């Protein structure tokens, strides 16, 4: 009888209910949909509030900074007061933030709402990892982790499609009503989670919180503004300067220094026997550090692609966000499917094998795109390249996250979640900023070289329109600008051709540079664990 009971108990542990995972999946959808819906809503907000697009984009930046700066503190709050209790509170706060979005009378309310949503997400992010570790084990845990990656991908697709349709037919506000409904569903499903009591004795290291929070804010703001404020020399758009030097690189350098200070302070605190803000033991081996490096690179590459494609479709081709969502759908759907199904390969191949193969795929895809891409993203060869890249990207995001989760004891799952949140948000900012700065620099170089040997564009025409400093603009915008100059029709055509050729050249070289970064990432991928799940012990302590 006791053997039968033991067998039943083991089966129950082996096959937990998937109902809690529905709630965790929707919580990831809640955050990802909110982020993806903001760019779609910019046009409606600009028209309704009568503000420039940069004022609305501040809300997007505010959300990202709040998440990245507070996620480590959020992990400690969950450990201190109990993950389920804290999770319910912040989901409620997220719903309030979306309510503020629905009834926002001005753009300032939108920014405040996204600050509250970001602060709430800073606790939801580590909560998802901790609650997965609490409710699932073994193969189910791997599947659950994979579903978070697929939730991000499907949220991006649905936000563009639903947001684009509602924004066109009704307005931007109903998009955020959907998120209130999702938040209520997540709150209700949270009562199916396995409960925990937390540890009231945990104390939050405020010095470390200030160090890492300040570092993340400076790094994010610095990288996001490299293009507009200047990579080295300050531009007219910079809010201030250090002599001739742009504040953007200064922010980046100071952010790196504060980040180093955080690690030094944390190691000192551990030596003194005190509880750190985040346990660095989750990065204790080369395998775990390799997983973080790989995560940073693959998320940065994804952000670069997500920046580059809309840049060409919306700015160069002058098309709508809805067109962008259609063009990106093959990529996002591939990421969704791959992130969900890759866990089935874990028992046949080691993380090292999957990681090296996936980075090889992303490298091949980016090289392929650099050769076949044109100014039209809807050709079959281009779509094929995006699909191959999506296979590698979807597999990697799930894989490296799974490596960190399975390597850490269950009580450190929140720390894994905070490291994941910090890495992904910072990598996204760096990838977007570097892609923008790189493409604009390549464009400027291409235009300068083209003008140097172009007899159809004399110096007096170039002096009226500084083509060597032009940003990414459509041909129609350039023609409109040239109409106010002394340029003849033939000279206008020549300038447009220079712009078209330089854009395509910048895109091709940019994709080749990204391919080089992807190829370099094979090195950390080769240091990922070389074991299968059944070959390692459960890192969680026995209960």
N, C-alpha and C positions, 0 to 999 in steps of 0.2 A: 504493500500500500504506500509506504514511504517512497519506494522507487518510482511508483506511478506519479506521486505528487511532485517528486523532484523532476521527473521528465516533463510533466505539464508546466512546471514553473520555468524550466529551461526553454521550453517552446514559447511560453509567454514572453520571456525576455528576448528570445530570438526574433519574434514577430510581433512587434508593438503595433498599436493602431496608427493608421496614417492620418487620422482626424487632426491631431495636434499639428502635423506638418502642413495641413491646409492653412491653418492660422499663420504659421511662420512664413509660408510661401506668400500669402496675401500681405503680410507685413513688409516683405521685401518689395512686392508689387507697389505697395503704398508709397514707399520712398522713391523707387525708381520711376514710377509714373509721374509723381510730382515733379521730379527733376526734368523728365522728358517733356512734360506739358508746358513748362515755362517758356522755352524758345518758341513753341507753336503759338503761344499767347501774346508774344511781344507786339505783334502788329495791332491786335485789338486794344491792348493797354495803351500803346502810344496814341492811337486815335481817340480813345475815350478820355484819357487823362491829359492829353495835350503836352506830353513830355517827349524828349528825345529818346531813341532806343537805348542809349547808354544808361539812362536813369533806370530803365526796366531791367537791363542786364545786371545792374548792381544787385538786384534781388537774387539772381542766380549765383553770383559770386558770394553773397552773404550766406546763403544756404551752405555752400561748399566749405567756406571758412569755418562756420559754426560746427559742422560735423567733424572736420579734421582736427580742429583745435580742442574739442571737448570729448572726443571719443574715448581717450584713455581715462579721463575722469569718470565718464559714463560707465566704463567697465567696473571701476572700483565701487561706484554707487550700487550697481547690481549685486556685486559680491557682498556688500555691507548690509543692504536691506532686503535682499532676496530678489532673484531675477523675475519671478512671476509678478510679484507686487509692483516692482519698479516698471516692468514692461507695460502693465495695464495703465499706470499713471501716465507714462509718456505717450502711449497710443491715444489716450484721451486728450493730451496736450496737442498732439499732431492734428486731431480732429478739430480742435479749437483754432489752430493755425489755418486749416483749410476753410473753416467758417469765416475767418477774417478775410481770406482771399475772396470768398463769394460776395461779401458785403463791403469790400474795401472801397472807401470814398476817394482815395488818392493813392499815388504810387508809394508814398511813405508807409501806408498801411500794408501794402504788398511786401515791401522790404522788411517791415517788422514781422509780418506773418511768416516769411521765409526764415528769418532769424530764429523764431520760435520752432518752426518745423525742423530746422537744422540742429538746434539744441536737443530736440526730442529724438531725432534720428541718431544723434551721437550716443544715445543709450540703447536705441533699438538695434543698431548694428552689432555690438558685442552680445546683446541679449539673444539674437538669433543663433549665434554659435553656441553660447552656453546652454540654451534650451534644447538645441539639437543634441548636444553631448549628454544632456540629462535625460532625454526621452528616447534616444536611439543609439544603437551600438552595431558594430560589425558592418555587414553589407548595407543594412538599412541606413546607417549613419552616412556612408559614402553616397548613397542615393539622395539622402536629404540635403547634403552639402551641395551636390550637383544641381539640385532643384533651385537653389538660391541663384546660381549663375544663369540658369534658364529663365528665372523670374525677371532678372534684369533685362535680358534680351527681349522677351515677349512684351515687357512693359514699354520698352522703347518703341516697338512697332505699334502697339495699341494706342499709345499716347499720341503719336503722330497721326494715325488714322482717325481715331475718335476725336482728338483735339482739332485736327484740321477740318473734319466734317462739321462738328458743333460750332467751331469758330466761324465757319463760312455761313452756316444756316441760322444759328441762334446768337452766338457770342462766346466770349472766352470764359465767362463765369461758370456755366454749367459743367465745364470740365472738372472743376474742383468740387462740385457737388458730388460727383462720382466718388471722389476720394473720401468724402465724409461717410458715404455708405460703406466703402471698403473698411474704413477705420472702425465703424460700429461692428462689422462682421468679425474683424480681427479681435476686438475687445471681447465679443461673445465667445469666440473659439478659444480665447486664452484660459477659460475655465476648464478646458480639457488637458492643459499642460500639467506635467508632474510638478508638484509644488516643492519649494525649497524654503528654508528659514533664513538664509543669509548668515552673516557673521558680524554682529554689532561691534565686535572688538576691532574690526578693521579701521585703520585711520588713513585718511587720504593725505598724501604727500603734496602739500600746497606748493612748495618750492619747485618740485618736478613738474607740477601741473602748469605753473607759470612759464617755466622754461620751454616745455614742449609746445604749449599753446602759442606762445610768442613766436617760436621757431616756425611752426606750421603757418601762422598768419603771415609772417614776413616772407617765407618761401612762396606761399600761394600768391600773395599780392605781387611779389617781385616777378615771378615767372609769368603770371597772367598779363603783366604790363610791360614785358620786355619790348614788344613790338610798338606799342603806342608811346611809351615814355622814352624809348631808346635803349639799345643793347649796351652801349657804352656812353655815347654823348647824349645829353638830355635834349629832347625835342620840345617843341612849343606846347605839346599836350601834357608834359610832365608837371605835376602840381608844385614841385620845387626841385632844386638841384643842389648837388654838392660841388660848387664851382661849375665846371662844364660837365661834370659826371652825372649821368642819369641816376635817379634813386632806385630804379629797378634792380640793377646788379648789386648795389649796396645792400638792398633788402635781402637779396639772395645770400650774399656773403655773411651778413650778420645772422641770418636764419640758420645757416650751416653751423656757425660758431655756437649759437644757442642750443642747437641740436646736439653738438658734441658735449656742451655743458650738461645737458640732460643725461647723457649716458654716463659721464664722469660722476655726476651727483648720484645717480641710481646705483652704480657699482659701489660707491662709498657707503651709501645707506645699507646695502646688502652686507658689506663687510662689518658694519656696526650692529648687525642683527635686527635691523628694522625692516618693516614691510615696504617695498617700493611701490611706486605708482603702477608700474607694469613689471612683471617678472621677466627678466632677460633670459631666464632659463629656457623659455620657449624658442629662443634663438641660440641655444647653447652649443649646437653642433653645426658643422659646415653644411649638413644636409638641410637643416631648417633655414639657415641664412641663404643658401642657394634658392630655396623655395621663395623667400621674400624678394630676392633679386629678380628671379624669373617673373614673379607677380608684378613687380614694378615695371619691368620692361614690356610685358604683354599688355598691361593696362595702358601704359603710355603709348604703345603702338595703336591700340584700339582708339584712344582719344585722338591721336593724329589722323587716323582714317576718318573718324567721325567729324573732325574739323575740316578736312580737305574736301570730302565729297560735298557737303552742304555749301562750302565756299564756292566751288565751281558751279554747282547746280543753281544756287540762289543768286549769287553775286555775278558770276560770269555769264551764265545762261539767262539770268533774270526770271527764274521760275519760282514757284511757290513752295512753302514748307511741305505741303501735301505731295508735291512732285518729288521732293527729297525723300519722304517716307517711302514712296513707291520704289525709288531707285535703291534705297538702303534695305528694302524688305528681304531680298535674297540673302544678304549678309546677316541681318538680324535673325531671320528664321533659321539659318544654318547654325549660328551660335546657340540658339535656343535648343535645337535638336541635338547638337553635339554635346552641349553641357549636360543634357539629360541622359544621353545614352553612353557617354564615355566611361561611366562607372562600370559598365558591363565588361570592359576590357581589363579591369584591375586584377582579376584572378588569372588572366592569361599573360599579361605583360607587366613589368615593373614600372614604377613612376619614372625612373631614369629613361627607360626605353620610350615611353609615351612622350615624355618631355622633349627629348632630343628629336624624335620624329615630328612632333607638333611644331617646334621652332623651325625645323627644316621645311615643313609645309608653308609656314608664314613667310619664310625667306623666299622660297620658290614663287609663291603667289605675288609678293611685292616686286620681284624681278620681272615676272611675267607682265604685271600691270604696267611697269615702267616702259615696256616695249610695245604693248598693244593699246594703251590708253590713248584716247583722243579727247577733244573738248566735249564729247558726248559720252556720258557715263552709261548709256543704255544699250551699248553694243554687246553682242553675245560673248566675245572674248573678255571684255571688262567684267561682265557679270560673273563669268566663270572664275576669274581671278579673285573677285570678292568672296565667292562661295568657298574657294580653297582656303583663303585667308580666314574665313569664318570658322572652318573646321578646326584649323590649328588653334585659333584664339579661344573658341569655346572649350576645347579639350584642356588647354593650359590653365584657364581661369579656375576651372573645377579641380584640376589635378593639384596645383600648388596649394590651393586652399585646403584640400583634403590632406595633403602631406602634413601641414601645420596642425590640423585638428587631430589627426591620428597619432601624431608624435607627442602631443602634450597630455598630461593628466587631465581628468575631467574638471578638476577644480580650477585649472588655468585656462579653461575654454574661453572665458570672458577676455583674458589677456590676448589670446589668439584673435578674437574678434576685434579688439581695439587695434592690434597691429595690422590686421586686414583692412580695417576702415581707414587708418592713417595712411597706409601704403597706397591704397586705391585712390583716395582723394588727392594725395600729393602727386601720384603718377599721372592722374588725369589732368591736373593743372599743368604739370611739366610737359606732358605730351602735347597738349593743345597749344601752349605758349611756344614751345620749340618748333612745332610744325608751322605756326604762323610766322615766326621770325625767320625760319629757314626758307619758306616759300617766297616771302617778300624779298629777302636778300637775293635769292636766286633770280627772281623776276627783275629786280633792279640791275643785277649784273648782266642778265641777258639783254635787257633794253639798252643799257649803256654800250655793250659790244655791238648791237645792231645799229645804233645811231652812229657809231664811229665810222662805219663803212657804208653809210647810206647817203648817196648823193641826192635822193629825192626829198630829203628833209634838211634844208639848210639851217644854219645856226640861228637865224632870226626867227624861224618858226619854233625851233626847240626852246628858245628863250621865252617865248610867249606861253608855252605849255611845257613845264619841266617833266618830260616823259621819262627821264632817268630817275625820277623820284615818284613815279606813279604807283599806286597800289593796285590791287586786283579790282578791275572795273569791267563792265560789259562793253562790247563794241559800240552799242547804242549810246552809252554814257560818254564814251570817248568822243564819238562823233558830235554829240551835243556840245561838249566842251570846246572842240576844235572849231565849231561854227562861229564862236566869238573871237576867232583869231583871223589873221590874214592868209591862212592856209587855203590853197586851191583844192578843188575836188580830188585831183590826183594825189596831192600831198596828204589829204585826209585819208584816202585809201591806203597810202603807204604807211601812215602812222597806225592805222587800224591793223594792218598786216603785221607790223612790228609787235604790236600788243598781243595779237593772237599767237604768233610764233613764240614770243618770250614766255607767255603763260604756259603753253604746252611744254616748252623746254624746262621751265621751272618745276612743273608737275612731274615730268619724267625723272629729272635729277633728284627731286625730293623723294620720290618713291624708291629710287636706288639707294639713297642714304638711309631710309628706313629699313630697306632690305639688309644693308650692312649692319645696322643695329640689331636686327633680328638674328643675323648670322652670329654676331658676337654673343648673343644670349644662349647659344648652344653650349657655351662653356659652363655657365652656372647650371644649366639643365643636365649636363653630364655629371654633376655632383649631387643630383637628387638621389633619394634612397633607391637601392638596387634590390628591393625585396618585394614579395607579394604579400597581401594582407595576412594570409595564414602562416607566414613565416616570422611574424613578430608578435610579441606578447601585447596584451591590452595594457596601455600605459596608465590606466586609471587604477587606483588602489582598490583592493578588495574590500567589500563592505561586510 
